[in-house]
């Protein structure tokens, strides 16, 4: 964006800061078992029952990040994310549509052999998000509960989860 601003304004504006727009810290909405090692101490966020936001700053400054979960599930819709989080399934879940820098920072720090799944809408945009997640994170994401051509296509149309464990819907 800085390059575009520079080109468009002939160098007068190079960043959003130049016009008084201050960037917000990036973060990711997470639920499930995950630990961060900061200044030699482990912070066990898996003890939390509800979801939590991790700042990109803390993700990047963590000496180590661990999870006992063998799967990471990204979920496009925040309402669906919270419904799945209520189940306390032990799965690591991340709420995201097109992944921002905070989400990508966390995905890059997870174990390389972790299975990655995306639960998005079953429309063209949902499958595009799935593609972008794989491309930008460098991980092989698989779709779950996504069926091309399903009407209604919104993941919320599946309702509340019918199972308390993976894969959550029968």
PAPAPA-846895 format. One record per residue: residue in three letters; y, z, x of N, C-alpha, C in turn. Coordinates in steps of 0.02 Angstrom, whole numbers, plus 32768, in hexadecimal, padded with zeros to 4 digits. Example, Ala and Ser with C-alpha at 12.3 -4.5 7.8 and 13.67 -1.06 7.14 Angstrom:
2
ALA7EE4818682947F1F818682677F5B81868294
SER7F90816282827FCB816582AC8002818A8285
# end
This chain:
170
UNK7FC680008029800080008000803F8000802C
UNK803C8025806380748028809080867FE380AC
UNK80527FBC80BB805E7F7880D480817F4E80A0
UNK806B7F538062808A7F2D802C80D37F418021
UNK80DF7F83802081247F9B801781507F818050
UNK81367F83808D815B7F6B80C7816C7F2180C0
UNK813B7EFA80AB81457EB180A481767EA2806B
UNK816D7EC1803281977EB37FF881E07EC58004
UNK81EB7EFD802782307F168030824D7F048074
UNK822B7EDB809A82447EC880DC824B7F03810B
UNK821F7F358104821E7F6F813082497FA98119
UNK826E7FA080E182997FD780C8826F801180AC
UNK82368001808E82098034807381C480288091
UNK81AA805C80B28168805580D28134808280B3
UNK814A80B78092811B80E58071813980FB802F
UNK811081188005812881347FC68157816F7FD3
UNK814D8192800B817A81C9801E81C281AF8025
UNK81C98171803C820C81548046823481508005
UNK8212814F7FCB8235814C7F8B822D818D7F64
UNK821981C27F86821682047F6781D682137F41
UNK81A481E87F47816381F67F27813782197F5A
UNK812A82587F4C810482817F7B80BA827D7F67
UNK808E826C7F96804782667F85802882AA7F75
UNK7FFD82AA7F427FD782E67F317F9982E97F5C
UNK7F8383257F6C7F45832B7F917F0B830D7F69
UNK7EDE82EC7F897EA482CF7F687E6D83037F62
UNK7E4682FE7F2B7E10832D7F207DD8830B7EFA
UNK7DA2832F7EF27D6883167ECE7D4E834F7EA1
UNK7D3C833D7E637D20836D7E337CD4836E7E3C
UNK7CBA83AA7E497C7383B27E5E7C5383E97E35
UNK7C1183E57E2E7BE9841C7E137BA6841B7E36
UNK7B8D84567E467B49845B7E627B47847C7EA6
UNK7B0B847A7EC37B01849F7F027B1E847A7F3E
UNK7B5084997F5C7B6E847D7F987B8E84B57FC0
UNK7B8884B280017BA584E3802F7BD184BF8061
UNK7C0984DE80707C3684C580A57C3B84FB80DB
UNK7C3684E681197C41851481517C888509816A
UNK7CB0853E81637CF6853D81787D03857781A7
UNK7D1D856981E27D2C859C82147CF085C98221
UNK7CB585AA82247C7885CF82347C5985F581FB
UNK7C7685F481C07C5D861881857C4685E78150
UNK7C0F85F7812F7BF685CD80F87C1685E180B6
UNK7C2D85B080927C4885BA804F7C178599801E
UNK7BF485C27FF77BC085AA7FCA7BDD859E7F85
UNK7BF085607F787C0E854E7F377BD985467F00
UNK7B9A85447F137B6485407EE37B5D857F7EB9
UNK7B7E85B57ECD7B7D85F27EA77BA985EE7E69
UNK7BD685BD7E677C0385B57E2E7BDD85967DF4
UNK7BEA85AE7DB87BC985937D7C7BEC85557D62
UNK7C2D85537D697C53851A7D517C6284E87D88
UNK7C8384B37D757C9684807DA67CD084997DD0
UNK7CDD84777E077D14848A7E347D2E844C7E56
UNK7D6C84507E6E7D8A841A7E947D89842B7EDE
UNK7D7383FB7F057D7684017F4E7DAD83D37F66
UNK7DDA83EE7F8E7E0F83C47FAA7DF2839A7FE3
UNK7E0D835F7FEB7DF9833480227E0783578064
UNK7E3D837D80677E4E83A280A47E1583D180B8
UNK7DFA83F780877DC4842580977D83840180A7
UNK7D7783C980867D3B83A280957D3E838A80DE
UNK7D77837180F27D7F835681357D7F838D816B
UNK7D9883C7815B7D9A83FC818E7D5A84268191
UNK7D2D841B81617CED843F81637CC5842B81A1
UNK7CAC845E81C37C82845181FE7C40843381EA
UNK7C29844781AF7BE9842E81967BEA8434814A
UNK7BC6840781297BBD840980E07B72840280D3
UNK7B56842F80AB7B0F842E809C7B0384348051
UNK7ACC8418803B7AB684217FF67A6984207FF5
UNK7A4A844C7FCE7A0284497FC779EC84127F96
UNK7A1B83F67F717A0A83C37F4079F483837F62
UNK79C283637F4679AA83237F6179CE82E87F42
UNK79F482F57F0D7A1882BF7EEA7A6182D07EE2
UNK7A89829B7EE17AD082A07ECF7AD982727E93
UNK7AF6828D7E5E7B0382667E227B4E82627E17
UNK7B6982257E197BAF821C7E077BB282097DBE
UNK7BE682237D9C7BEB821B7D547C3282027D45
UNK7C3581CA7D207C7681AA7D137CA381D27CE5
UNK7C8981EF7CB17CB2820F7C7E7CB4825B7C88
UNK7CF082787C887CF682BF7C967CD682EA7C60
UNK7CD982D67C217CB982FD7BEC7C6D82FF7BF6
UNK7C4F82C77C057C0882C47C137BF782EE7C51
UNK7C2182EA7C847C1783127CC17C13835D7CAE
UNK7C4283757C867C4283BC7C747C0683CE7C49
UNK7BF083A27C1D7BB483B07BF57B7683B67C23
UNK7B71838A7C547B38838E7C837B3D83CB7CAF
UNK7B7A83DE7CC37B8384197CED7B6C84597CC9
UNK7B75845C7C887B6184977C617B1684A57C67
UNK7AEF84727C777AA6847A7C7A7A8F84A27CB7
UNK7ABB84A97CEA7AA884CD7D267A6684B27D43
UNK7A6284717D4A7A2384507D5D7A1284557DA7
UNK7A4284657DD17A3584677E197A4284247E3A
UNK7A5683F27E137A6883B07E2F7AB183B37E47
UNK7ABF838F7E7D7B04838A7E947B2583527E6C
UNK7B5C83627E4A7B7E83327E1E7BC6832A7E33
UNK7BDE82ED7E307C2382DC7E417C3F82B27E08
UNK7C7982C67DF07C9B829F7DBB7CC7826A7DDC
UNK7CB8822B7DCE7CE081F57DEB7CD781B57DC4
UNK7D0C818F7DC07D0681497DAC7D0E81227DED
UNK7D4280F97DF37D4D80D97E347D5C81117E66
UNK7D3681147E9D7D3C814E7EC97D7C81507EF1
UNK7D9D81897EEF7DD881957F177DC481AF7F5C
UNK7DF681BC7F857DE881D07FCA7DC682147FCE
UNK7DD482427F9F7DB282837FA07D68827C7F91
UNK7D5882537F5F7D1282467F4E7CEE82257F87
UNK7D0C81F37FA57CED81D07FDD7CE381FE8019
UNK7D13822A80267D0C8259805E7CCF82858054
UNK7CC5829E80167C8A82C880097C4A82A0800D
UNK7C4882657FEF7C0B823D7FF17BF6822D8039
UNK7C26822280647C17821280AA7BFC824E80D1
UNK7C09828B80B87BF282C780DA7BAF82E180C1
UNK7B9782C4808A7B5682DB806F7B1E82C1809B
UNK7AE382E180977AAA82CA80C07A9C827F80B6
UNK7A90825B80EB7A87821380E67A4A81FD80BD
UNK7A17822880B979DB8217809379DD822B804A
UNK7A16824480337A1C825B7FEE7A1C82207FBE
UNK79F582257F8879F581F17F557A3681F57F2E
UNK7A5581BB7F217A9581B97EFD7A8D818F7EBE
UNK7AA481AC7E877A9F818D7E457AE4818D7E25
UNK7AF2815C7DFB7B31815A7DD67B2381527D8C
UNK7B43817E7D657B3E817C7D1C7B8281677D03
UNK7B8881287CF27BC7810D7CDA7BBE80EB7C97
UNK7BF480D07C7E7BF080A87C407BC7806A7C4E
UNK7BA9804F7C197B7E80147C1F7BA57FD47C11
UNK7BE47FD27C267C0B7F957C1F7C187F777C64
UNK7C3C7F417C657C4A7F1F7CA57C6D7F4E7CD6
UNK7C9E7F747CBE7CC27FA27CEA7C957FD87D06
UNK7C677FF27CDD7C3880257CF57C0C800C7D2D
UNK7BF47FCE7D277BCB7FB27D5C7BF47FA07D99
UNK7C347F907D8F7C617F837DC87C6E7FC47DEE
UNK7C767FFB7DCA7C7E803C7DEB7C41804C7E15
UNK7C0680407DF97BC7804A7E1E7BC780217E5F
UNK7BDC7FE27E5B7BDE7FB77E967C107FD17ECA
UNK7C4B7FE57EB27C7F7FFD7EDF7C6A803F7F00
UNK7C49806B7EDA7C3080AA7EF77C02809C7F32
UNK7BD3806E7F297BA4805D7F5E7BC9803F7F9A
UNK7BF5800F7F8B7C187FEB7FC07C4580197FE9
UNK7C6E80417FC77CA0806A7FEA7C8280A8800B
UNK7C4C80C27FEF7C2D80FF800C7BFA80EE8042
UNK7BE180B080417BAC809F80707B6880B9805B
UNK7B6280CE801C7B2380E980027B0780BA7FCC
UNK7AC780BD7FC37AA680947F917AA280BB7F50
UNK7AD180AF7F237AD280D07EE27AA680AA7EB0
UNK7A8080CF7E887A5680B37E547A7480C57E10
UNK7A6F80987DDF7A8880AB7D9C7A5680D87D78
UNK7A7081067D507A45812F7D267A6581317CE0
UNK7A3C81267CAE7A5381257C687A8780EE7C5B
UNK7A8580B97C847AB280817C7B7A8880447C6A
UNK7A9880237C337A737FE87C1D7AA47FB17C0B
UNK7AA07F7A7C307ACD7F427C227AC57F2B7BDA
UNK7AFC7F217BB87AFB7F087B737AF47F3E7B3E
UNK7AED7F7D7B527AE67FB27B217B267FBA7AF9
UNK7B1F7FC07AB87B587FCB7A8B7B4880077A60
UNK7B7280397A5E7BB0803E7A837BA1804A7ACD
UNK7BCE80347AF87BC380357B407BD880777B61
UNK7C0080A07B3F7C1980DD7B5D7BE0810F7B68
UNK7BE181307BA17BAD81617BAF7BB0819A7B7C
UNK7BEA81A97B607BF081DF7B2F7BC781D07AF0
UNK7BB881907AE47B92817E7AA87B4A81997AAB
UNK7B3381AD7AE67AF181CB7AEC7AF182137AD2
UNK7B2C822F7AC87B3182737AAE7B2582A77AE4
UNK7B1782E37ACD7B0883197AFD7AC4830D7B1C
UNK7ABB83257B597A79831D7B7A7A41833A7B4F
UNK7A08831A7B4E79D083317B27799E83597B51
UNK79A683567B94797A837B7BC279A583A47BF1
UNK798C83DD7C0679B184097C3479A883F57C7C
UNK797A83C87C8A796C83B37CCF797083677CD5
UNK797183507D12797383097D23793D82E47CFC
UNK794B82AD7CDC798882857CDC79B782937CA2
UNK79AE82CB7C7E79DD82E57C4C79D882C57C07
UNK79C482867C0279BD82657BC17976824A7BBE
UNK7958824E7B81791282387B78790C81EE7B6F
# end
